[in-house]
Every structure is written in C-alpha cells, then in structure tokens.
Amino acid sequence: MKNIWKISCAVTIVAAIAIAILFFQQRNDFVKARKNFTTASYQSDTLEAYKSFFDLNMKYPGITLEDMECHHKDSTVFLSELVRSKPVLVLRFSDVNCAACVENLLHQLDNNHSNNVLILCSYQEKKDFEILIHSIVIKYPIYLTDGKYFQWETELSALPYFFVLRQNLSVSSVFIPDNRFGDITKQYFDATKIVSPNDENK
C-alpha cells in the first residue's frame, strides 16, 4: 500500500512539473509572439508615417506664400523681411491647436534645432496671442499672422506642423509630427538644420 502511495505521489509530482514546464513554455511563446506582433505593428505604422510625409509633400508642390504682414507686440514686418538672408524652419500653429502639443514641439525644438527657426501663428483674439507669449518660454521669433494665408489641408488636421520657407517664400518639407514616432521627428530636424551663407564660410 505504501508503494502505491509513493508511486502516486511521484506521478503527481512529475505531472505537476510537466504542467509547469508546459505553462512557462507557452507563456514564453505568447510573450515572444506578442513582442513580434508589437514590433511588426510599429514597423508598419512607421512606414505609414513616412508614406504620409511623402504623400503630403507630393500633394502640395510649389506652394508659395504671400508676403503677408507679421505682427509682434507693437511692430509689424513683412514675411519676406524675415527670410531675407536665409531659409528658415517654420513652426505653424493656431488657436485651434492644443497648447500642450505646441509646448511639446517647442521643447523638441530646444533639444534638436537651435537656430534658423521662425514661428508663425494665428489667433482670432490678439489678447490670446499675447497671453501665449507671456505664459510659456519661447526663444524663437514668433509672429501673429492672418490665418487666411494658410488654407491648405494641414490646417484641417488641428495639429501644429513644420515647413521650410525659402527667400522666395516657397514652401517645402511640410511635416506633421506624431508623438508616437519621435525618431522620425528628430530625423526631420536633422535634415532641416539650415546653414546660413555666413556659416558656410566659417
């Protein structure tokens, strides 16, 4: 009787060990499969982000802005005066964009793109613009503009975006950042670090 009991215990222990091994094996397989799925999903989304960037710029070739008035506090200048000597990277947003999104992009600019940046924004109420420039630290030139000059599709996204503006007021490299793909945003900043003519001779 004791032998039967010992055999039963041994069988139970072996079975428990086998079940445990099988459980952990299946768990590892599940974790690996989930990781592979997540990686594949991220790669697919990244490719889609690159495609969106490409499609956006193919859809709006040859955009040229009007030489609009740009206001800051009590001064007014024309846009052409702000890009007279070199191209600039423009951050564009309006009062329909979330303040947190704008602050996040300003922070990213501080870390990745320290010069040749211009901010053009539109607000229905000038006082809201003034509140903005006094409520957050902005180290780049910022101007209030009329939103009617920016009626293209990117405005409908309700997200701030970037573009390169050249001396002839032509627009290129339109880019809408996505917080999921910070590496793409950094690549964009690296690609648009514009060297001024004076810097080229140093």
C-alpha positions as a printed Julia matrix, in Angstrom:
202×3 Matrix{Float64}:
  0.0    0.0     0.0
  2.9    2.33    0.83
  4.46   1.59   -2.55
  1.24   2.54   -4.32
  1.08   5.77   -2.34
  4.72   6.61   -3.16
  4.13   5.86   -6.82
  1.02   8.08   -6.82
  2.96  10.91   -5.2
  5.79  10.54   -7.67
  3.39  10.56  -10.61
  1.63  13.64   -9.22
  4.92  15.49   -8.75
  6.13  14.59  -12.24
  2.81  15.63  -13.73
  2.92  18.94  -11.84
  6.45  19.61  -13.07
  5.45  18.76  -16.64
  2.43  21.07  -16.44
  4.59  23.87  -15.03
  7.16  23.44  -17.79
  4.42  23.43  -20.41
  2.83  26.55  -18.88
  6.07  28.55  -18.87
  6.89  27.36  -22.38
  3.53  28.53  -23.65
  3.87  31.78  -21.7
  7.28  32.43  -23.29
  5.86  31.62  -26.71
  2.99  34.07  -26.07
  5.34  36.83  -24.89
  7.59  36.27  -27.91
  4.63  36.29  -30.29
  3.26  39.47  -28.69
  6.67  41.13  -28.95
  6.96  40.13  -32.6
  3.46  41.46  -33.26
  4.24  44.74  -31.48
  7.47  45.14  -33.46
  5.74  44.36  -36.73
  2.92  46.75  -35.88
  5.37  49.55  -35.02
  7.31  48.97  -38.24
  4.09  49.06  -40.22
  2.98  52.28  -38.5
  6.44  53.81  -39.07
  6.29  53.02  -42.76
  2.82  54.56  -42.86
  4.17  57.7   -41.17
  6.94  58.01  -43.77
  4.38  57.46  -46.54
  2.11  60.16  -45.09
  5.04  62.6   -45.04
  5.86  61.73  -48.66
  2.25  61.98  -49.81
  1.79  65.31  -48.04
  4.72  66.88  -49.85
  3.75  65.37  -53.19
  0.27  66.82  -52.8
  1.48  70.38  -52.2
  4.37  71.02  -54.58
  5.27  74.59  -55.4
  3.33  76.35  -52.65
  4.35  80.0   -52.35
  3.13  82.15  -49.51
  2.0   85.72  -49.97
  4.19  88.42  -48.49
  1.88  88.79  -45.51
  2.13  91.13  -42.55
  3.63  89.56  -39.41
  2.9   91.19  -36.06
  4.8   91.03  -32.79
  3.78  93.3   -29.94
  3.76  96.81  -31.44
  5.88  96.05  -34.52
  4.86  94.82  -37.95
  7.11  93.39  -40.66
  6.51  91.62  -43.95
  7.26  87.93  -44.2
  9.93  88.48  -46.86
 11.94  90.52  -44.35
 12.14  87.52  -42.02
 13.71  85.23  -44.63
 15.79  87.79  -46.49
 19.17  86.25  -45.75
 18.48  82.51  -45.46
 15.79  79.81  -45.41
 14.1   79.11  -42.1
 12.27  76.26  -40.46
  8.75  77.45  -39.65
  6.59  76.13  -36.84
  2.99  76.86  -37.72
  0.03  76.66  -35.33
 -3.19  78.47  -34.49
 -5.66  78.86  -31.65
 -7.38  75.58  -32.62
 -4.24  73.62  -31.69
 -3.78  72.23  -28.2
 -1.39  74.24  -26.05
  0.29  71.07  -24.75
  1.1   69.99  -28.33
  2.69  73.35  -29.06
  4.73  73.32  -25.86
  5.92  69.79  -26.61
  7.14  70.82  -30.06
  8.9   73.88  -28.63
 10.67  71.6   -26.17
 11.72  69.29  -29.0
 13.0   72.27  -30.96
 15.1   73.38  -28.0
 16.72  69.95  -27.89
 17.23  69.38  -31.59
 17.08  72.52  -33.71
 18.54  75.55  -32.01
 18.68  78.11  -34.84
 17.01  79.34  -38.03
 13.52  78.8   -36.59
 10.54  81.08  -37.1
  7.09  80.72  -35.54
  4.0   81.88  -37.42
  0.7   81.56  -35.59
 -2.88  82.77  -35.96
 -5.31  83.76  -33.22
 -8.8   85.15  -33.56
 -8.19  87.3   -30.49
 -4.91  89.18  -30.24
 -5.1   89.03  -26.44
 -4.88  85.21  -26.62
 -1.66  85.56  -28.61
 -0.28  87.94  -26.01
 -1.22  85.52  -23.23
  0.65  82.78  -25.07
  3.92  84.67  -25.44
  3.85  85.64  -21.76
  2.83  82.25  -20.38
  5.5   79.99  -21.89
  9.18  80.44  -22.66
  9.68  80.93  -26.4
 13.23  81.65  -27.52
 12.42  81.86  -31.23
 10.99  84.8   -33.19
  7.2   84.49  -33.06
  4.69  86.47  -35.11
  0.95  86.75  -35.35
 -0.37  86.28  -38.91
 -3.72  86.12  -40.66
 -4.9   82.51  -40.94
 -6.35  83.08  -44.42
 -2.85  82.67  -45.88
 -2.59  79.09  -44.65
 -5.68  77.44  -46.05
 -4.24  74.11  -47.07
 -5.03  70.65  -45.86
 -2.57  70.52  -42.98
 -4.59  73.25  -41.3
 -7.53  70.86  -41.15
 -5.58  68.36  -39.05
 -5.88  70.59  -35.96
 -2.21  69.84  -35.27
  0.82  72.14  -35.35
  3.23  71.43  -38.2
  6.53  72.46  -39.73
  7.72  73.54  -43.14
 10.82  75.08  -44.69
 10.38  78.61  -46.03
 12.88  79.98  -48.54
 13.77  83.52  -49.57
 11.32  83.47  -52.48
  8.59  82.47  -49.97
  8.3   78.98  -51.44
  7.25  76.2   -49.06
  8.82  72.74  -48.88
  9.28  69.82  -46.5
  5.85  70.07  -44.84
  5.8   67.81  -41.79
  3.17  66.99  -39.17
  4.93  65.46  -36.11
  3.5   62.37  -34.44
  4.35  61.76  -30.77
  4.5   58.02  -31.43
  7.49  58.48  -33.72
  9.95  60.78  -32.03
 12.78  59.27  -34.08
 11.13  60.45  -37.31
 10.71  63.96  -35.88
 14.4   64.0   -34.91
 15.37  62.88  -38.42
 13.28  65.73  -39.81
 15.03  68.24  -37.54
 18.44  66.89  -38.55
 17.52  67.13  -42.24
 16.27  70.73  -41.93
 19.12  72.25  -39.93
 19.68  75.03  -42.39
 23.14  76.57  -42.61
 23.24  80.29  -43.27
 25.53  81.66  -46.0
 27.81  83.19  -43.35
 28.17  79.87  -41.53
 29.26  78.11  -44.73
 32.37  80.29  -44.88
 33.49  79.56  -41.35
